């Protein structure tokens, strides 16, 4: 189910910010990157309200955990990029297009 409007209720807990890129590279995380203008979007519970965020990348861990790198705006504050672990406090708004690039973090492509 997709939500073009923010959900009507607050989540049980806030979303959890994810590890840094260096930590991803050390653990064999796969990253899917979405094309600009065609990325998926999500509602993220942040500072007591649902915020719209475009999803720029999805990190998939070997243990099945998923993290989303998002660009989020919050009122008058400039847009900022954050990474959250998928779970309560994140609701998919629309699916966007397929990822354009999938690579294992830390690997070289030739």
N, CA, C and O atoms as a MOPAC input file, in Angstrom:
PM7 MOZYME 1SCF
protein

 N      0.84200 1    -1.17500 1     0.00000 1
 C      0.00000 1     0.00000 1     0.00000 1
 C      0.88900 1     1.23900 1     0.00000 1
 O      1.91700 1     1.27200 1     0.67600 1
 N      0.49100 1     2.25400 1    -0.75700 1
 C      1.26300 1     3.48200 1    -0.85200 1
 C      0.45200 1     4.64100 1    -0.28900 1
 O     -0.77700 1     4.63200 1    -0.35800 1
 N      1.12300 1     5.62200 1     0.26000 1
 C      0.47000 1     6.74900 1     0.90800 1
 C      0.90700 1     8.05600 1     0.26700 1
 O      2.05800 1     8.46900 1     0.41100 1
 N     -0.01400 1     8.71100 1    -0.44300 1
 C      0.31200 1    10.01300 1    -1.01500 1
 C      0.12900 1    11.11600 1     0.01500 1
 O      0.62600 1    12.22800 1    -0.16800 1
 N     -0.57900 1    10.81600 1     1.09100 1
 C     -0.72600 1    11.72700 1     2.22700 1
 C     -0.03800 1    11.05900 1     3.41000 1
 O      0.07200 1     9.83300 1     3.43400 1
 N      0.42700 1    11.82600 1     4.38900 1
 C      1.07400 1    11.19300 1     5.54100 1
 C      0.08800 1    10.31100 1     6.29300 1
 O     -1.10600 1    10.60900 1     6.32600 1
 N      0.57200 1     9.22800 1     6.89900 1
 C     -0.30200 1     8.37300 1     7.69700 1
 C     -0.96000 1     9.16900 1     8.81200 1
 O     -0.41400 1    10.17200 1     9.27100 1
 N     -2.12500 1     8.72600 1     9.24500 1
 C     -2.88600 1     9.45800 1    10.24800 1
 C     -2.41400 1     9.26900 1    11.67400 1
 O     -2.80600 1    10.03700 1    12.55200 1
 N     -1.58500 1     8.27100 1    11.93300 1
 C     -1.14900 1     8.01300 1    13.29800 1
 C      0.37000 1     8.02700 1    13.39800 1
 O      1.08000 1     7.80900 1    12.41700 1
 N      0.84100 1     8.28400 1    14.59100 1
 C      2.28600 1     8.26900 1    14.83600 1
 C      2.74700 1     6.83000 1    15.00300 1
 O      1.98000 1     5.99000 1    15.47200 1
 N      3.99500 1     6.52800 1    14.62500 1
 C      4.51500 1     5.17300 1    14.81500 1
 C      4.80500 1     4.90800 1    16.28900 1
 O      4.87700 1     5.82900 1    17.10200 1
 N      4.96900 1     3.63800 1    16.60800 1
 C      5.26800 1     3.25600 1    17.98800 1
 C      6.63900 1     3.77500 1    18.42600 1
 O      6.82500 1     4.16500 1    19.57800 1
 N      7.61000 1     3.77400 1    17.47800 1
 C      8.95000 1     4.28900 1    17.78500 1
 C      9.45600 1     5.09000 1    16.59600 1
 O      8.95200 1     4.94800 1    15.48200 1
 N     10.44800 1     5.92700 1    16.83500 1
 C     11.06300 1     6.69300 1    15.75300 1
 C     11.96400 1     5.78000 1    14.92900 1
 O     12.46200 1     4.77900 1    15.44500 1
 N     12.18700 1     6.11400 1    13.63300 1
 C     13.12300 1     5.31500 1    12.84500 1
 C     14.53900 1     5.44300 1    13.39200 1
 O     14.86900 1     6.41800 1    14.06800 1
 N     15.36600 1     4.45400 1    13.09500 1
 C     16.73600 1     4.39900 1    13.60800 1
 C     17.69600 1     4.83700 1    12.51800 1
 O     17.67900 1     4.29300 1    11.41300 1
 N     18.54400 1     5.82900 1    12.82900 1
 C     19.55100 1     6.22700 1    11.84600 1
 C     20.56800 1     5.10900 1    11.69600 1
 O     20.92600 1     4.43600 1    12.66300 1
 N     21.02700 1     4.92400 1    10.45400 1
 C     21.87400 1     3.78300 1    10.10000 1
 C     23.36100 1     4.10500 1    10.22800 1
 O     23.74300 1     5.26000 1    10.41800 1
 N     24.20800 1     3.05400 1    10.12100 1
 C     25.66500 1     3.24400 1    10.19700 1
 C     26.20600 1     4.06400 1     9.02300 1
 O     25.49700 1     4.33000 1     8.05300 1
 N     27.45200 1     4.44900 1     9.13100 1
 C     28.09700 1     5.24400 1     8.09500 1
 C     28.47600 1     4.38200 1     6.89300 1
 O     28.43500 1     3.15300 1     6.96200 1
 N     28.84400 1     5.03500 1     5.79700 1
 C     29.25700 1     4.32700 1     4.57700 1
 C     30.46900 1     3.42700 1     4.82600 1
 O     30.53800 1     2.32400 1     4.28500 1
 N     31.42200 1     3.88400 1     5.63800 1
 C     32.59800 1     3.07300 1     5.93500 1
 C     32.20900 1     1.76200 1     6.60300 1
 O     32.79100 1     0.71500 1     6.31800 1
 N     31.22100 1     1.82200 1     7.49600 1
 C     30.75900 1     0.60500 1     8.16300 1
 C     30.07000 1    -0.32000 1     7.15800 1
 O     30.18500 1    -1.54100 1     7.26900 1
 N     29.35900 1     0.24200 1     6.18300 1
 C     28.73200 1    -0.56700 1     5.14400 1
 C     29.78400 1    -1.32700 1     4.34600 1
 O     29.65400 1    -2.53100 1     4.12500 1
 N     30.81500 1    -0.62800 1     3.91800 1
 C     31.85900 1    -1.23500 1     3.10000 1
 C     32.54000 1    -2.38700 1     3.83700 1
 O     32.93900 1    -3.37000 1     3.21300 1
 N     32.67100 1    -2.27400 1     5.12900 1
 C     33.33500 1    -3.30500 1     5.91200 1
 C     32.49100 1    -4.57100 1     6.03900 1
 O     33.01900 1    -5.63300 1     6.36900 1
 N     31.18500 1    -4.46900 1     5.77900 1
 C     30.29100 1    -5.60600 1     6.02200 1
 C     29.63000 1    -6.16300 1     4.76700 1
 O     28.67100 1    -6.92400 1     4.88900 1
 N     30.09400 1    -5.82100 1     3.56900 1
 C     29.55800 1    -6.39700 1     2.33900 1
 C     28.13400 1    -6.01100 1     2.01400 1
 O     27.36800 1    -6.85000 1     1.53900 1
 N     27.76000 1    -4.78700 1     2.25000 1
 C     26.40700 1    -4.31800 1     1.97800 1
 C     26.24600 1    -4.03100 1     0.48800 1
 O     27.12900 1    -3.43200 1    -0.12600 1
 N     25.11000 1    -4.45800 1    -0.10300 1
 C     24.80600 1    -4.14900 1    -1.50400 1
 C     23.97500 1    -2.87100 1    -1.54200 1
 O     23.08900 1    -2.67500 1    -0.71000 1
 N     24.26400 1    -2.00300 1    -2.51000 1
 C     23.57700 1    -0.72600 1    -2.62200 1
 C     22.88200 1    -0.60600 1    -3.96300 1
 O     23.50000 1    -0.79900 1    -5.01100 1
 N     21.58500 1    -0.28500 1    -3.93100 1
 C     20.79600 1     0.00200 1    -5.12700 1
 C     20.61800 1     1.51100 1    -5.20000 1
 O     20.17300 1     2.12900 1    -4.23300 1
 N     20.96200 1     2.11500 1    -6.34300 1
 C     20.86500 1     3.56200 1    -6.52500 1
 C     19.71400 1     3.85600 1    -7.48400 1
 O     19.56500 1     3.17700 1    -8.50000 1
 N     18.90400 1     4.85800 1    -7.16900 1
 C     17.75400 1     5.20800 1    -7.99200 1
 C     18.04900 1     6.44800 1    -8.83500 1
 O     18.75400 1     7.34400 1    -8.37200 1
 N     17.52200 1     6.52000 1   -10.07200 1
 C     17.77500 1     7.67000 1   -10.94200 1
 C     17.08000 1     8.92700 1   -10.42200 1
 O     15.95000 1     8.86700 1    -9.93800 1
 N     17.75800 1    10.05200 1   -10.52700 1
 C     17.18400 1    11.33100 1   -10.09500 1
 C     15.90300 1    11.60700 1   -10.86800 1
 O     15.84000 1    11.41900 1   -12.08300 1
 N     14.89300 1    12.05100 1   -10.15100 1
 C     13.60600 1    12.35100 1   -10.76000 1
 C     12.68100 1    11.15500 1   -10.85800 1
 O     11.49900 1    11.32100 1   -11.15800 1
 N     13.18800 1     9.94700 1   -10.61200 1
 C     12.37200 1     8.73300 1   -10.69800 1
 C     12.50900 1     7.87900 1    -9.43900 1
 O     12.13700 1     6.70500 1    -9.43700 1
 N     13.03900 1     8.46600 1    -8.37800 1
 C     13.26900 1     7.70500 1    -7.16400 1
 C     11.95800 1     7.46700 1    -6.39800 1
 O     11.00100 1     8.22800 1    -6.54000 1
 N     11.92800 1     6.40600 1    -5.58900 1
 C     10.77400 1     6.18200 1    -4.72200 1
 C     10.73400 1     7.25300 1    -3.63100 1
 O     11.66800 1     8.04100 1    -3.48300 1
 N      9.65200 1     7.26700 1    -2.88000 1
 C      9.52300 1     8.22400 1    -1.78600 1
 C      8.90000 1     7.52900 1    -0.58100 1
 O      8.22700 1     6.50600 1    -0.70900 1
 N      9.13900 1     8.10700 1     0.58200 1
 C      8.59700 1     7.55600 1     1.82100 1
 C      8.19300 1     8.68900 1     2.75500 1
 O      8.69000 1     9.81100 1     2.65500 1
 N      7.28300 1     8.36800 1     3.66300 1
 C      6.97500 1     9.24900 1     4.78200 1
 C      7.81800 1     8.77100 1     5.94400 1
 O      7.81600 1     7.58300 1     6.26800 1
 N      8.54900 1     9.69400 1     6.58400 1
 C      9.41100 1     9.33700 1     7.70400 1
 C      9.01300 1    10.17300 1     8.91300 1
 O      8.88300 1    11.39400 1     8.82600 1
 N      8.82300 1     9.49600 1    10.04200 1
 C      8.47700 1    10.17600 1    11.28500 1
 C      9.73400 1    10.84500 1    11.81600 1
 O     10.70600 1    10.16700 1    12.14900 1
 N      9.72300 1    12.18800 1    11.89900 1
 C     10.90400 1    12.93800 1    12.28900 1
 C     10.47400 1    14.17700 1    13.03900 1
 O      9.61700 1    14.91800 1    12.55800 1
 N     11.04000 1    14.41900 1    14.19300 1
 C     10.72000 1    15.59500 1    15.02100 1
 C      9.22800 1    15.73700 1    15.27500 1
 O      8.69300 1    16.84500 1    15.23600 1
 N      8.54800 1    14.61600 1    15.53600 1
 C      7.14200 1    14.65200 1    15.91700 1
 C      6.14400 1    14.82300 1    14.78200 1
 O      4.97100 1    15.10500 1    15.03000 1
 N      6.59200 1    14.65800 1    13.53700 1
 C      5.67800 1    14.78700 1    12.39100 1
 C      6.15800 1    13.89900 1    11.24900 1
 O      7.33200 1    13.53400 1    11.18700 1
 N      5.24000 1    13.55300 1    10.34400 1
 C      5.60100 1    12.79900 1     9.14800 1
 C      6.23000 1    13.75600 1     8.15200 1
 O      5.66900 1    14.81500 1     7.87100 1
 N      7.39000 1    13.39500 1     7.61300 1
 C      8.11400 1    14.20600 1     6.63000 1
 C      8.24500 1    13.41400 1     5.33900 1
 O      8.50600 1    12.21100 1     5.36500 1
 N      8.06400 1    14.09000 1     4.21100 1
 C      8.23100 1    13.49300 1     2.89000 1
 C      9.71500 1    13.37000 1     2.59900 1
 O     10.47700 1    14.30500 1     2.84700 1
 N     10.12900 1    12.22800 1     2.07800 1
 C     11.54900 1    12.02100 1     1.76400 1
 C     11.66700 1    11.24600 1     0.46400 1
 O     10.98200 1    10.24100 1     0.27200 1
 N     12.53600 1    11.71100 1    -0.43500 1
 C     12.81900 1    10.94200 1    -1.64600 1
 C     13.94200 1     9.96300 1    -1.31600 1
 O     14.89500 1    10.30500 1    -0.61600 1
 N     13.81400 1     8.73500 1    -1.83400 1
 C     14.77900 1     7.67200 1    -1.53800 1
 C     15.82200 1     7.64700 1    -2.65100 1
 O     15.47900 1     7.41700 1    -3.81100 1
 N     17.07000 1     7.87800 1    -2.31900 1
 C     18.14000 1     7.91300 1    -3.31100 1
 C     18.86800 1     6.58300 1    -3.43500 1
 O     19.39900 1     6.26100 1    -4.49800 1
 N     18.89600 1     5.81100 1    -2.35700 1
 C     19.58000 1     4.51700 1    -2.40900 1
 C     19.00000 1     3.59100 1    -1.35000 1
 O     18.45700 1     4.02900 1    -0.33600 1
 N     19.13300 1     2.29900 1    -1.62200 1
 C     18.72200 1     1.26900 1    -0.66300 1
 C     19.93500 1     0.38300 1    -0.40100 1
 O     20.54900 1    -0.13400 1    -1.33500 1
 N     20.27800 1     0.21100 1     0.87600 1
 C     21.39200 1    -0.63500 1     1.27500 1
 C     20.82200 1    -1.95100 1     1.79100 1
 O     19.98000 1    -1.95800 1     2.68900 1
 N     21.28400 1    -3.07100 1     1.21700 1
 C     20.82000 1    -4.39600 1     1.63600 1
 C     21.96800 1    -5.14300 1     2.30500 1
 O     22.99700 1    -5.40500 1     1.68200 1
 N     21.78300 1    -5.48000 1     3.57000 1
 C     22.80200 1    -6.18300 1     4.35100 1
 C     22.67600 1    -7.68600 1     4.13900 1
 O     21.59200 1    -8.18100 1     3.83100 1
 N     23.78500 1    -8.41800 1     4.30200 1
 C     23.74400 1    -9.87500 1     4.15900 1
 C     22.73600 1   -10.54500 1     5.09800 1
 O     22.20800 1   -11.60500 1     4.76500 1
 N     22.46000 1    -9.94900 1     6.26300 1
 C     21.50900 1   -10.53800 1     7.21500 1
 C     20.05400 1   -10.20400 1     6.89000 1
 O     19.15000 1   -10.60100 1     7.62500 1
 N     19.82000 1    -9.47100 1     5.78500 1
 C     18.45800 1    -9.13500 1     5.36700 1
 C     17.98800 1    -7.74900 1     5.78700 1
 O     16.93300 1    -7.29900 1     5.34100 1
 N     18.73400 1    -7.07700 1     6.62000 1
 C     18.35400 1    -5.72700 1     7.03700 1
 C     18.41900 1    -4.78100 1     5.83800 1
 O     19.24500 1    -4.95700 1     4.94300 1
 N     17.54500 1    -3.78200 1     5.82900 1
 C     17.48500 1    -2.80400 1     4.74500 1
 C     17.57500 1    -1.40600 1     5.33400 1
 O     16.94700 1    -1.09900 1     6.34700 1
 N     18.37000 1    -0.56600 1     4.67900 1
 C     18.47600 1     0.84100 1     5.06800 1
 C     18.18300 1     1.69300 1     3.84900 1
 O     18.48800 1     1.30200 1     2.72200 1
 N     17.59400 1     2.85100 1     4.07200 1
 C     17.26900 1     3.78100 1     2.99400 1
 C     18.04900 1     5.06800 1     3.17000 1
 O     18.04600 1     5.65600 1     4.25100 1
 N     18.72600 1     5.51500 1     2.10000 1
 C     19.36600 1     6.83700 1     2.10700 1
 C     18.35700 1     7.78300 1     1.48300 1
 O     17.98000 1     7.62300 1     0.32200 1
 N     17.92400 1     8.76200 1     2.25100 1
 C     16.85000 1     9.65300 1     1.81800 1
 C     17.28500 1    11.10600 1     1.83800 1
 O     18.23200 1    11.48600 1     2.52800 1
 N     16.57100 1    11.90300 1     1.06600 1
 C     16.72300 1    13.36500 1     1.09600 1
 C     15.39800 1    13.87900 1     1.63400 1
 O     14.35000 1    13.68900 1     1.01800 1
 N     15.45500 1    14.53800 1     2.79600 1
 C     14.24800 1    14.94000 1     3.49800 1
 C     14.24000 1    16.44300 1     3.74700 1
 O     15.26900 1    17.04500 1     4.05400 1
 N     13.05800 1    17.03200 1     3.61000 1
 C     12.87900 1    18.43600 1     3.95400 1
 C     12.05300 1    18.50900 1     5.22600 1
 O     11.22600 1    17.63500 1     5.48700 1
 N     12.27300 1    19.53100 1     6.00300 1
 C     11.56300 1    19.69400 1     7.26400 1
 C     11.25900 1    21.17300 1     7.46200 1
 O     12.07800 1    21.91400 1     8.00600 1
 N     10.08000 1    21.59900 1     7.01900 1
 C      9.68700 1    22.99200 1     7.18000 1
 C     10.62600 1    23.93600 1     6.45800 1
 O     10.84800 1    23.79500 1     5.25600 1
 N     11.17600 1    24.89200 1     7.17900 1
 C     12.06800 1    25.88600 1     6.59500 1
 C     13.52800 1    25.43200 1     6.58200 1
 O     14.39200 1    26.13200 1     6.05400 1
 N     13.80500 1    24.26100 1     7.16300 1
 C     15.17600 1    23.74300 1     7.20200 1
 C     15.55100 1    23.22800 1     5.81500 1
 O     14.73800 1    22.55300 1     5.18400 1
 N     16.75600 1    23.52200 1     5.32000 1
 C     17.16400 1    23.01000 1     4.00900 1
 C     17.13300 1    21.47800 1     3.97600 1
 O     17.26700 1    20.81800 1     5.00600 1
 N     16.95600 1    20.93300 1     2.78000 1
 C     16.92500 1    19.47800 1     2.61300 1
 C     18.22700 1    18.87900 1     3.13600 1
 O     19.29500 1    19.47900 1     3.01100 1
 N     18.12300 1    17.69000 1     3.72200 1
 C     19.32100 1    17.01900 1     4.22700 1
 C     19.23500 1    15.53900 1     3.88900 1
 O     18.14800 1    14.97400 1     3.77100 1
 N     20.40400 1    14.92200 1     3.73500 1
 C     20.45800 1    13.49300 1     3.43700 1
 C     20.71100 1    12.72800 1     4.72700 1
 O     21.61400 1    13.05800 1     5.49500 1
 N     19.89800 1    11.69800 1     4.95100 1
 C     20.00200 1    10.84500 1     6.12000 1
 C     19.83800 1     9.40300 1     5.67900 1
 O     19.29300 1     9.13900 1     4.60700 1
 N     20.30000 1     8.47700 1     6.48700 1
 C     20.10300 1     7.05900 1     6.21200 1
 C     19.39900 1     6.44100 1     7.40500 1
 O     19.83700 1     6.59200 1     8.54600 1
 N     18.29200 1     5.73600 1     7.13100 1
 C     17.50200 1     5.10400 1     8.17800 1
 C     17.38500 1     3.61300 1     7.94000 1
 O     17.30500 1     3.16600 1     6.79500 1
 N     17.37500 1     2.84100 1     9.01400 1
 C     17.10800 1     1.41000 1     8.93300 1
 C     15.59300 1     1.23100 1     8.77300 1
 O     14.81500 1     1.85700 1     9.49400 1
 N     15.17300 1     0.37400 1     7.82600 1
 C     13.75400 1     0.15200 1     7.56500 1
 C     13.08300 1    -0.39600 1     8.81500 1
 O     13.62000 1    -1.28600 1     9.47300 1
 N     11.91400 1     0.13300 1     9.14100 1
 C     11.16100 1    -0.34500 1    10.29900 1
 C     10.06500 1     0.64000 1    10.64500 1
 O      9.66300 1     1.43700 1     9.79800 1
 N      9.57000 1     0.60000 1    11.88600 1
 C      8.52400 1     1.53500 1    12.29600 1
 C      8.99700 1     2.97000 1    12.08400 1
 O     10.17400 1     3.28100 1    12.26700 1
 N      8.08600 1     3.82000 1    11.70400 1
 C      8.44000 1     5.21100 1    11.46500 1
 C      8.79300 1     5.50300 1    10.02900 1
 O      9.15300 1     6.63300 1     9.69900 1
 N      8.69600 1     4.48300 1     9.14300 1
 C      8.93100 1     4.67900 1     7.71000 1
 C      7.78600 1     4.00000 1     6.96700 1
 O      7.50700 1     2.82100 1     7.18300 1
 N      7.12100 1     4.75800 1     6.08600 1
 C      6.00700 1     4.23600 1     5.30200 1
 C      6.25600 1     4.58600 1     3.84500 1
 O      6.46800 1     5.75400 1     3.52000 1
 N      6.23400 1     3.59200 1     2.96000 1
 C      6.46100 1     3.83900 1     1.54000 1
 C      5.33900 1     4.70600 1     0.97300 1
 O      4.16200 1     4.38300 1     1.13400 1
 N      5.70200 1     5.81200 1     0.30700 1
 C      4.71800 1     6.71400 1    -0.29500 1
 C      4.43600 1     6.31500 1    -1.74000 1
 O      3.27700 1     6.26700 1    -2.15200 1
 N      5.47400 1     6.03200 1    -2.50900 1
 C      5.32000 1     5.48100 1    -3.85800 1
 C      6.59600 1     4.75300 1    -4.25500 1
 O      7.67800 1     5.08100 1    -3.76900 1
 N      6.47200 1     3.74800 1    -5.15300 1
 C      7.61800 1     2.88400 1    -5.42700 1
 C      8.67400 1     3.43800 1    -6.36400 1
 O      9.79300 1     2.92600 1    -6.36200 1
 N      8.38600 1     4.45000 1    -7.15800 1
 C      9.37700 1     4.97700 1    -8.09200 1
 C      9.73700 1     3.97000 1    -9.15600 1
 O      8.94400 1     3.08100 1    -9.46600 1
 N     10.92800 1     4.09900 1    -9.72400 1
 C     11.41600 1     3.20900 1   -10.77800 1
 C     12.44600 1     2.24700 1   -10.21700 1
 O     12.89500 1     2.40300 1    -9.08100 1
 N     12.82000 1     1.25800 1   -11.00600 1
 C     13.84900 1     0.30900 1   -10.57900 1
 C     15.18200 1     1.01200 1   -10.39600 1
 O     15.46200 1     2.03400 1   -11.02200 1
 N     15.98400 1     0.44500 1    -9.53700 1
 C     17.32600 1     0.97400 1    -9.29700 1
 C     18.15400 1     0.84500 1   -10.57100 1
 O     17.99300 1    -0.10900 1   -11.33200 1
 N     19.03700 1     1.80800 1   -10.79600 1
 C     19.86200 1     1.79800 1   -12.00600 1
 C     21.21600 1     1.14400 1   -11.79000 1
 O     21.87400 1     0.75300 1   -12.75400 1
 N     21.63800 1     1.01900 1   -10.54500 1
 C     22.97600 1     0.49000 1   -10.29400 1
 C     22.95400 1    -0.31700 1    -9.01300 1
 O     22.49100 1     0.16400 1    -7.97900 1
 N     23.44500 1    -1.52200 1    -9.07700 1
 C     23.55700 1    -2.34100 1    -7.87600 1
 C     24.99900 1    -2.78700 1    -7.76000 1
 O     25.55300 1    -3.37500 1    -8.68900 1
 N     25.59500 1    -2.51000 1    -6.63600 1
 C     27.00400 1    -2.89200 1    -6.43700 1
 C     27.23100 1    -3.24700 1    -4.98200 1
 O     26.57400 1    -2.71800 1    -4.08600 1
 N     28.16200 1    -4.14200 1    -4.76500 1
 C     28.55700 1    -4.45300 1    -3.40100 1
 C     29.48000 1    -3.33400 1    -2.93300 1
 O     30.47800 1    -3.02500 1    -3.58400 1
 N     29.14300 1    -2.74200 1    -1.82000 1
 C     29.95300 1    -1.64100 1    -1.30000 1
 C     31.39600 1    -2.09700 1    -1.15000 1
 O     31.66400 1    -3.18600 1    -0.64200 1
 N     32.30200 1    -1.27100 1    -1.58600 1
 C     33.71600 1    -1.56200 1    -1.45100 1
 C     34.29700 1    -2.34400 1    -2.62300 1
 O     35.51300 1    -2.51100 1    -2.71000 1
 N     33.43200 1    -2.82900 1    -3.53500 1
 C     33.96300 1    -3.58600 1    -4.67200 1
 C     34.20600 1    -2.64300 1    -5.84100 1
 O     33.58500 1    -1.58400 1    -5.93500 1
 N     35.09900 1    -3.02700 1    -6.71800 1
 C     35.40200 1    -2.23000 1    -7.90300 1
 C     34.72400 1    -2.85300 1    -9.10000 1
 O     34.75000 1    -4.07000 1    -9.27800 1
 N     34.10900 1    -2.00300 1    -9.93400 1
 C     33.49400 1    -2.48600 1   -11.16700 1
 C     34.38200 1    -2.11000 1   -12.32000 1
 O     34.93500 1    -1.01100 1   -12.34600 1
 N     34.53000 1    -3.00900 1   -13.28000 1
 C     35.38400 1    -2.68700 1   -14.42100 1
 C     34.58600 1    -2.71900 1   -15.69700 1
 O     35.13200 1    -2.47300 1   -16.77200 1

